[in-house]
Amino acid sequence: MHGSPADIAIPETKRGSIHQMADNTVIHEQRRHKRKKVKITALLKMGMYLSGRGYAKDISRDGICLVAPNLFKFIKSSQLSDYIGAHIRIMFPAHSLTVTGTIVRIDTLHGEGALSITNTSNDEAWEQICSGG
């Protein structure tokens, strides 16, 4: 038996745009800032020993979805809680920009991680990239 749409918990950061689930339940998703689809090469560094390459799949003023299979795909599900909340530094060489953030979600199946941005090396340049400039 399926619960009513009111029974579905939607994280605060995901309300606003509309998604339809397999059982035809409609979920509204709203983020503080609109996401922009991109493919920007990124160099990633987490702690002293973990580093890798990947790309930003989508960005917003306060978040990034990173595709980095060599970093995220091999994390065991028992280790996920060790990585959520970890700090990560992302360098975008083509834009001479570094973004620092906190990991909020890891999708090991797709080798993706989502992060909340804590700061950038150039807020104006980041804003320009996010707004399409």
LINHU-V404826 format. One record per pair of residues at least 24 apart in sequence whose ideal C-beta (glycine too) atoms are under 6 Angstrom apart, sorted by the first residue. I is the first residue (numbers start at 1). J is the second residue. D is the distance in Angstrom with one decimal. If there is no record, write none. Layout:
i:j:d
I:J:D
I:J:D
//
This chain:
i:j:d
33:60:4.1
33:61:4.1
33:62:5.7
35:60:4.8
36:130:6.0
40:92:5.6
42:90:5.0
42:92:5.7
43:91:4.4
44:68:5.6
44:71:5.9
44:90:5.6
45:89:4.7
46:86:6.0
46:88:4.6
59:130:5.6
61:130:5.2
62:117:5.3
63:116:5.6
64:115:5.4
65:114:5.1
66:113:5.0
67:112:5.3
69:111:3.1
72:106:5.4
72:111:4.8
72:113:4.9
73:108:5.7
73:111:3.8
75:108:5.5
80:106:5.8
97:121:5.7
97:122:5.7
97:125:5.4
//
